[in-house]
Amino acid sequence: MTSEIKDLMIARDQSHRKAKRSGVERDWSEFKEKRRITKQRLREAEIAYIQEQIKSNSNRPTYTKDATVVVEEFNDFFTTVGMKSAKLAKDIAQKFELPSVIEILVLTTATVDDNMFQLRQVTTEEVSDIITMMPSNKVPGNDTVHLRVLKDCLSSVVQPITSIINSNFLKGIFPSQWKISEITPIQKNDDYEEAENNRPISLLPVLSKVCERVVHNQLTNYLIQNERFPTNQSGNRKQHSTETLGLAWTENK
């Protein structure tokens, strides 16, 4: 922020106080003009700053390989890392003669009762609250629909969105288009051209996140109301953290 902008802001605030005291139309007009000029200078300064940042960071490192080769290598790594990790875990378990996950789990016959979790139909008010409470700076997915767009026209689109979500619940499906993510590699360390030195960030469509939040809220409420959470679980619970886990561990020690 330049000294010129600071002076403009001071003059604007002084003019505002003067207009509030006097209530004269001429003073209000003077204040509005100073406010307009200040906003204009702020916008110009912001644009200049962004352009300078782009210019100063234009010398980002480039890949020495062909772009297509790099993309294929990254895709191959990101799509197989889960299977490779699972195989590695299995090999380690066999090496140290550890029991398998199936052997650890105690399988019991499930009985159907009235208290079992079931997804219920969601209301437009719930969907509206979820979209409103989501951070507006969330990056859109491959559909490029930004959350700000949904918020700006929420009153017009909340009903169709709610109908789609409820239809998914009734049919027991999740739209395939909502599963498609745009993967952005974020460098962790060392050579950025090596896929294993990058962390994949999945950018999913905003609507998929809305649907996920609906399911999350219903499932969490069910677990809390029916006391299905383990007593010492702190993860994925409101008002719980590593601090509450540490306190519970030390108190019961």
Helices and strands as residue ranges (DSSP letters): H 3-22, H 25-56, H 67-95, H 101-104, H 124-133, H 147-152, H 154-171, G 176-179, E 182-187, G 195-197, E 198-203, H 206-225, H 242-251
